[in-house]
C-alpha cells in the first residue's frame, strides 16, 4: 500500500464520463494531478488541460482509487532531447566508411 506522500502530486490519466450531449455514454481520457485538500482517505484529482465542455474541475478519489491510478495510469514525462546529441547520425559513417577494406 502506498503512503499518501507517495500519491500526492502525482499526475495520472483518468477515464471521465463525457458530459457532452453529442457523445452520451462516451468516456474521455483526462490528465489529472492528485491533491489532498481534506483528511485521508480522500484525494482530489484536479484535471489538467481538460476539454472545455467538461464542467467539473476534477473528481474525488478514495485512497485505493488514487493508488491504482498512480500505479496503472501514470503520466509519463517525455524525455527531453539534449541539443547536440547526434550519436545516431555518426553510425552511418562508421558503417559506410569504416570496417574492412576488401580492395587489397
C-alpha positions, 0 to 999 in steps of 0.5 A: 500500500502506498503512503499518501506522500507517495500519491500526492502530486502525482499526475495520472490519466483518468477515464471521465464520463463525457458530459457532452450531449453529442457523445452520451455514454462516451468516456474521455481520457483526462490528465489529472494531478492528485491533491489532498485538500481534506483528511485521508482517505480522500484525494482530489484529482484536479484535471489538467488541460481538460476539454472545455465542455467538461464542467467539473474541475476534477473528481474525488478519489478514495485512497485505493482509487488514487493508488491504482491510478498512480500505479496503472495510469501514470503520466509519463514525462517525455524525455527531453532531447539534449541539443547536440546529441547526434550519436545516431547520425555518426553510425552511418559513417562508421558503417559506410566508411569504416570496417574492412577494406576488401580492395587489397 
